[in-house]
Amino acid sequence: MSEIQHKGPRLIKRLLLLLFLGLGLSIAAGSFLHARKFDLQGRHVWIGSCVPAFGPKQLEESLRIGTGFLLKNQQPAGNFEYEYDWLNSVSSKDDNQVRQAGALWGLALIYQFRSSSDLTQGLNRAFRFFGEHSRLDADGARYVIYPGDPSGKTGTIALIVLSYLDYLRSAAASLPAGEIKEHRGMLDQYLAMLVKLRRNDGLWFGGYDTQRGVPTGQPSPYSDGEALLALVKAARYFGRTDLKELIISSAEAGQRVNIVEALKQSPDSAITKGYYQWSSMAFYELAGTGWSGVEKYRGYVVELADWMIDVHRTLERSKNTAYAYEGIIHAYRAALDSKDNTHAKKFGCVIEQGLSKLTSWQVGHSTAVDYIGSSKITDLKALGGIQNSADDAPLRVDVTQHQMHAVILALSYYYSLNS
């Protein structure tokens, strides 16, 4: 018997053993990679950077061209082009008054982060537009009558209030006294309307009759959150502590109805999704007031982010979810404030993952997906706009506005602490 023949069975056994060992290692490696995949989705703690090649440099680029998009798509009258299909160079005839007011707030937030004369001019045009399309009711409260829309929306009023609040917080020191007085007067009138739109149960009417400004319509989780955020900021930064009782009861009502009861009905509730980022921002601001009994709201912000990541699964969504990061970034700060490093690492990983993906949907960005292309964008009207998905050409003003806010928050609240 030859040596090969003699050792054959043992060689085969060794080969089989190596094969099974290799298979075992492959399974183990697969399990490890699977665990890492779940880490990336926020299910486990992720330690370290999730996207090493993505960071402040890419976000600064995004903010620069995104700001340009908002300003270039502002009409001479002060409102904004609602939607633009950049591949076919076609403007949509659709419009939405709440999202128009949101674009105004977007400019105010960008100005607050990094002021410029172009932003000042854009803000003044937009403030003037809404002022010209508004009137006072019998009690001196101001409400908007948006062109072409027979009804008024509570969200429109809330976002205009937020725009004045955040603009004045950063610009008041450099504005003439007369201009400050004018802006404060408009702010107080819109704020009075927002208080009028509040229901006795702590939620808000969905809108109002444009003839007399009379509240009407069922509550919406969106405007419930927008209005709450506006009132909290007015109280915290402008001394409107007379609103404290209304704020506390509305926060409790919103938490109960739009989160607790809504999630009992559906674990991935559309109601909670609508309330999500607005309540996260409002709860975070509320916890920061230092009022008695409000510390629990910081914990709610963290719990909501867990829901957004683990149940709503924001990282797996095919549509733009920049709104989610307006809440998650506040949750990251809330976790740090509470010395909850486990959640801070989890949220930090999701922030990097999510914003990296969404930034690649920006027309003209250096990291843009193949659908957009890496060549120079010649349509300046499209440059900086954010698509609603990786392969969806229409650029809607609110999508860009939400994402620019998320970018600002990431630069201010996340990367500034991790640089």
Beta strands, then each sheet from edge to edge (+ up, - down):
strand 1: 83-85
strand 2: 90-91
strand 3: 134-136
strand 4: 142-144
strand 5: 151-153
strand 6: 207-209
strand 7: 215-216
strand 8: 394-396
sheet 1: 2+ 1- 8+
sheet 2: 3+ 4-
sheet 3: 5+ 6- 7+
end
